[in-house]
Amino acid sequence: MSKSSSRGLKLTTVIFAVFVMAVSAVLSNTSVADDMDVKTAQSEQ
């Protein structure tokens, strides 16, 4: 029982983390795109 509950807790934590990251990405999608352009330009050099 404790093993399955700890797995469920980890799974819930992962899903929550992904959800938070997705929401923050949607809220700041323009700044994220700008950051990606900067990283791409730096990696090309």
C-alpha positions in Angstrom: 0.0 0.0 0.0 2.7 2.4 0.9 4.6 1.7 -2.3 1.7 2.4 -4.5 0.8 5.6 -2.6 4.4 6.8 -2.9 4.3 6.2 -6.6 1.0 8.0 -6.9 2.5 10.9 -4.9 5.5 11.1 -7.3 3.2 10.8 -10.3 1.0 13.6 -9.0 4.0 15.7 -8.3 5.4 15.2 -11.8 2.0 16.0 -13.4 1.7 19.1 -11.2 5.2 20.3 -12.1 4.5 19.8 -15.8 1.2 21.6 -15.4 2.9 24.6 -13.7 5.6 24.7 -16.4 2.9 24.6 -19.1 0.9 27.4 -17.5 4.0 29.6 -17.0 5.0 28.9 -20.6 1.6 30.0 -21.9 1.5 33.1 -19.7 5.0 34.1 -21.0 5.0 32.5 -24.4 6.5 35.6 -26.1 9.4 35.8 -23.7 10.0 32.1 -24.0 10.2 32.4 -27.8 12.6 35.3 -27.5 14.8 33.2 -25.1 14.8 30.3 -27.6 15.8 32.6 -30.4 18.7 34.0 -28.3 19.9 30.4 -27.4 19.6 29.3 -31.0 21.7 32.3 -32.2 24.3 31.7 -29.5 24.6 28.0 -30.4 25.0 28.7 -34.1 28.1 30.8 -33.3 
